[in-house]
C-alpha cells in the first residue's frame, strides 16, 4: 500500500505564490514518476506537471513559465512551486505517483486564487 500526503494549499491573491508538497510512504521502492493534477469545479481533472524517474519534466501550456516541479528522489517527495498565480489556477490539486504500473493519488489540497 502506498500513501501520498499533500500539503501547502491555501488562499492567495492573484500574482502570489504557493508551494505544494507531496510525500509518498508505504510499500514503495525506487524513484518513481510523480506529478500534479488539478480539478476545478465542473471540469475534468487535468495534468499540471510531471517529473520522470530520470528527472525530466513536463508542463501543461497553461502553467509553463509560472510553475516548477521538482523532487527529492531519495524520499519520493515532489514539490510544485507556483508563481504568478491566476484566478483560473483555482482548483483542487492532486499528487500522483506511478509505482509498478499502478496509479496512486493523494487526497487533494485546495488552491484558491482570489482577491
Residue, then its C-alpha position, 0 to 999 in steps of 0.5 A: x500500500x502506498x500513501x501520498x500526503x499533500x500539503x501547502x494549499x491555501x488562499x492567495x491573491x492573484x500574482x502570489x505564490x504557493x508551494x505544494x508538497x507531496x510525500x509518498x510512504x508505504x510499500x514503495x521502492x525506487x524513484x518513481x514518476x510523480x506529478x500534479x493534477x488539478x480539478x476545478x469545479x465542473x471540469x475534468x481533472x487535468x495534468x499540471x506537471x510531471x517529473x520522470x524517474x530520470x528527472x525530466x519534466x513536463x508542463x501543461x501550456x497553461x502553467x509553463x513559465x509560472x510553475x516548477x516541479x521538482x523532487x527529492x528522489x531519495x524520499x519520493x517527495x515532489x514539490x510544485x512551486x507556483x508563481x504568478x498565480x491566476x484566478x483560473x489556477x483555482x482548483x483542487x490539486x492532486x499528487x500522483x505517483x506511478x509505482x509498478x504500473x499502478x496509479x496512486x493519488x493523494x487526497x487533494x489540497x485546495x488552491x484558491x486564487x482570489x482577491 
